[in-house]
Amino acid sequence: MQRFVGAAKVLHSADVALFVATSPFTSQALSIAAETGITVVHRGLLEQWSAEEPLEVLA
């Protein structure tokens, strides 16, 4: 997550940063994401979305 923060925010000056993973995030990664304004989407959310449920994390 720390590398992603540096690449997305600093190197690429991203307005929106979205990190999608096929596995759960550690509590430390979630904390870093929350502190830096990164939206995280894990496998469970992707499975729900593929079953035609709204992806609320992006709302």
N, C-alpha and C positions, 0 to 999 in steps of 0.2 A: 504494500500500500504506500509506503514511504517513497519508493521509486516512482510509482504512478503519480503521486502528488507532485513530485518534482517535474516529471515529464509533462503532465497535463497543464499544470498551472504556470510553472516557470518557463519551461522550454517552448511550449506551444501557446501560451497565453489563452487557454481555453476559457470560454464563458461558462460552459457547462461541462462537467466531468462525470462520466458514468462508467462504473467498473462492474462488469458482468463476469460472473464466475460459475463454474459447474459444481462448486463445492461450497460449504458454509464458510463464512468469514470468522476469524478469531475475534475475541472481544477487543484485543488491542487494535486490530485492523479496523473494526467498526468505530472505535474511539477516534482513531486518526481520521477516518473518513468524515465523521461527524464534525470534528474540529476544523476541517479544511473545506467543508461544503461539497464533498463528493457523494454522489448517490450510488449506493451499492445494490446490486440485484444478484441474488444467489439462485441456485438451481431450483429450489422449491417455488420461488416466485415465477421462474420461467415455466415450470410445469403447470402452475395455475393459469398463467397467461395463455399457454398453448391449449388449455382446455376452455378457452374463450372467456376466462374471468378477466376483469380489468386489472391492469398492472398499476395498482394504486401508488406504488413508490414513485411513479413518474407523474402523477397527477398534481 
